[in-house]
Amino acid sequence: MAEQRLQKVLAAAGVDSRRKCEELILEGVVRVNRKVVDKLPAFVDPDKDIITVNSRKIRAARKVYFILNKPKGVICTNRDPHGRKKAIDIVNTNERIFCVGRLDADTTGLIILTNDSELSNRLTHPRYGIAKTYVVRIKGEIKPEQIEKLKKGIWLAEGKTSRASVKILQRRHIESSVEITIRQGLNRQLRRMLAKIGLPVKSLARTKIGRLGIRGIGVGKSRELTNTEVTYLKKATAD
């Protein structure tokens, strides 16, 4: 494992918040391989180094991986000053976890939660281009020319989006339903793309990340990823 910041390792092990862990380091109560570490930045390998706080050995956090079918109104941050329900509140684990990327509050569906920061960084890095599939309910009938624009890419403030895969699930005068697959992760990307071509979104749900899907997972429910699924994600983001 690559070295990590000491305060991050302490926080992940449940010692305290990252800010409080920084204070503990500066107070001189943290030792790494029996040597006092009282200056920042400091880096450690939690799988190899022996770390103690006030002479008590800490354990490296067990890597955990969950898939959650996020309900509407739930947010994907670890802190919220407004007291809204968070995705991490729904998943039952003793480890300190976080969301891999984000779904906005109004978007439902698949989100991965873990404490594996290395895998999280890879899954969200543009270079790996992991496919993300959504089902979108749109007000009105989607036109063939609008579909072509989505497929070719839409100009947003950050530039032109990459090509999208579009599959019509239902097309009616009142409402259309489409499945869209993209390989980018811009902020509110699909909503902005659809707004750009005059398509109001009624609902948006992510159904897949790569080969992982939420079939069989009820809204608001979660499960741990299997070893096979974790291995797949690591191989999909390997250099």
C-alpha positions in Angstrom: 0.0 0.0 0.0 1.2 3.5 -0.8 2.0 5.7 2.2 -0.8 7.9 3.6 -1.0 11.0 5.8 -0.7 10.0 9.4 -3.8 12.0 10.5 -5.8 10.3 7.8 -4.8 6.9 9.0 -5.6 7.8 12.6 -9.1 9.1 11.6 -9.8 6.1 9.5 -9.0 3.9 12.5 -11.6 5.7 14.5 -9.2 7.6 16.8 -11.0 11.0 16.3 -11.7 13.5 13.5 -8.8 14.3 11.2 -8.4 17.8 12.7 -8.3 16.3 16.2 -5.8 13.7 15.1 -3.5 16.5 13.8 -3.6 18.0 17.2 -2.7 14.7 18.8 0.3 14.4 16.6 1.5 17.9 17.4 1.0 17.2 21.1 3.6 14.4 20.8 1.3 11.5 21.9 1.6 9.6 18.6 4.4 7.1 17.9 5.3 5.4 14.7 7.5 2.3 15.1 8.2 3.5 18.7 9.4 6.9 17.6 7.5 10.1 18.5 6.1 11.9 15.5 5.1 15.4 16.4 5.5 17.3 13.1 3.3 17.5 10.0 3.2 16.4 7.3 3.9 12.8 8.3 3.4 9.7 6.2 2.9 6.1 7.2 2.0 2.7 5.7 -0.8 1.4 7.9 -0.2 -2.2 6.7 3.5 -2.2 7.8 4.1 0.5 10.5 3.2 0.1 14.2 1.3 3.2 15.2 0.3 4.0 18.8 -1.7 6.9 20.4 -1.1 7.4 24.1 0.7 4.0 24.1 -2.3 2.3 22.6 -1.8 0.5 19.3 -4.3 1.4 16.6 -5.5 -1.1 14.1 -5.6 -0.4 10.4 -9.1 0.0 9.1 -10.5 -3.0 7.4 -11.2 -2.2 3.7 -15.0 -2.4 3.1 -17.0 -1.9 -0.1 -20.7 -1.3 -0.3 -23.3 -0.7 -3.0 -26.3 1.5 -2.1 -29.5 2.2 -3.9 -29.7 5.8 -2.8 -33.2 7.3 -2.2 -34.2 10.8 -3.3 -33.3 13.5 -0.9 -30.3 11.7 0.5 -26.9 13.5 0.1 -23.5 12.0 -0.7 -21.3 14.1 1.6 -20.0 13.1 5.1 -21.0 16.4 6.7 -24.1 18.5 6.2 -24.8 21.7 8.2 -28.5 21.5 7.3 -28.9 18.1 9.0 -30.1 16.2 5.9 -29.9 12.5 5.7 -26.6 11.2 4.3 -25.8 8.1 2.3 -23.3 7.0 4.9 -26.1 7.0 7.5 -27.9 4.3 5.6 -25.1 1.7 5.4 -24.6 -0.4 8.4 -20.8 -0.6 9.2 -18.4 0.3 12.0 -15.8 1.6 9.5 -15.6 5.3 8.5 -16.7 5.2 4.9 -17.4 7.8 2.2 -19.1 8.0 -1.2 -17.2 7.3 -4.4 -18.2 10.4 -6.4 -21.6 11.9 -5.8 -25.2 11.8 -6.9 -27.1 15.0 -6.3 -30.0 14.9 -3.8 -32.7 14.5 -6.4 -30.9 11.7 -8.3 -31.5 8.2 -7.1 -29.8 4.8 -7.6 -26.4 3.2 -7.5 -23.6 4.7 -5.4 -20.5 2.9 -4.1 -19.3 3.6 -0.5 -15.9 2.5 0.8 -12.9 3.5 3.0 -10.5 2.5 0.2 -9.3 6.0 -0.9 -7.0 4.6 -3.6 -9.7 2.7 -5.4 -12.1 5.7 -5.0 -9.6 8.0 -6.6 -9.2 5.6 -9.6 -12.9 5.1 -10.0 -13.5 8.9 -10.2 -10.4 9.7 -12.3 -11.2 10.7 -15.9 -8.4 8.6 -17.4 -10.2 5.3 -16.6 -13.5 6.3 -18.0 -15.7 3.9 -16.1 -19.1 3.7 -17.8 -22.1 5.0 -15.7 -25.6 4.1 -16.9 -28.7 6.1 -16.0 -32.4 5.8 -16.6 -34.0 9.2 -17.2 -37.7 10.1 -17.4 -38.1 13.2 -19.5 -41.1 15.5 -19.9 -42.4 15.3 -23.4 -41.3 13.3 -26.5 -37.6 13.1 -27.2 -36.8 13.8 -30.8 -34.3 11.9 -33.1 -32.2 15.1 -33.5 -32.0 15.4 -29.7 -30.8 11.8 -29.4 -28.1 12.5 -32.0 -26.9 15.5 -30.1 -26.5 13.5 -26.9 -24.6 10.8 -28.8 -22.2 13.2 -30.3 -21.6 15.3 -27.2 -23.0 18.5 -25.7 -21.1 21.7 -25.2 -21.0 22.7 -21.5 -19.0 25.3 -19.6 -16.1 22.7 -19.2 -16.1 21.9 -22.9 -17.8 19.3 -25.1 -18.9 16.1 -23.3 -17.7 12.8 -24.7 -20.0 10.6 -26.7 -22.9 9.0 -24.9 -24.8 5.8 -25.6 -28.6 6.3 -25.8 -31.3 3.7 -25.7 -35.0 4.6 -26.0 -37.1 2.7 -23.4 -40.3 4.6 -24.0 -41.3 7.5 -26.2 -44.6 9.2 -25.8 -46.0 12.6 -26.4 -46.4 13.3 -22.6 -43.2 11.5 -21.4 -40.2 9.7 -22.6 -37.8 7.3 -20.8 -34.3 6.7 -22.0 -31.2 4.9 -20.8 -28.0 6.9 -21.2 -24.4 5.7 -20.6 -21.6 8.2 -20.1 -18.0 7.9 -19.1 -17.4 11.3 -17.5 -18.3 12.6 -14.1 -18.9 16.3 -14.4 -21.1 18.0 -11.8 -24.8 17.3 -12.6 -23.6 16.4 -16.1 -26.7 14.6 -17.4 -29.2 17.1 -16.1 -27.1 19.9 -17.7 -26.8 18.0 -21.0 -30.5 17.4 -21.2 -31.3 21.0 -20.2 -29.0 22.2 -23.0 -31.2 20.6 -25.6 -34.5 21.5 -24.1 -35.4 18.3 -22.3 -36.8 18.8 -18.7 -35.9 15.9 -16.4 -38.7 14.3 -14.3 -36.5 11.7 -12.6 -33.0 10.5 -12.9 -31.6 7.2 -11.5 -28.2 5.6 -11.9 -28.6 1.9 -12.6 -25.0 0.7 -13.3 -21.3 1.5 -12.8 -19.4 -0.6 -15.2 -20.8 -4.1 -14.8 -22.2 -3.4 -11.3 -26.0 -2.9 -11.1 -28.6 -2.4 -8.5 -31.0 -5.1 -9.6 -32.3 -6.8 -6.5 -31.4 -4.0 -4.1 -34.4 -2.1 -2.9 -34.4 1.7 -2.6 -32.6 2.7 0.6 -31.0 -0.8 0.9 -27.3 -1.7 0.6 -25.1 -4.7 0.4 -21.3 -5.5 0.6 -19.6 -6.0 -2.7 -18.4 -9.5 -3.4 -14.7 -10.2 -3.7 -15.3 -10.8 -7.4 -16.9 -7.4 -7.8 -14.1 -5.6 -5.9 -11.5 -7.4 -8.1 -13.4 -6.3 -11.2 -13.3 -2.7 -10.1 -9.6 -2.8 -9.4 -8.8 -4.5 -12.7 -11.0 -2.0 -14.6 -8.9 0.9 -13.1 -5.5 -0.8 -13.3 -2.7 1.0 -15.1 
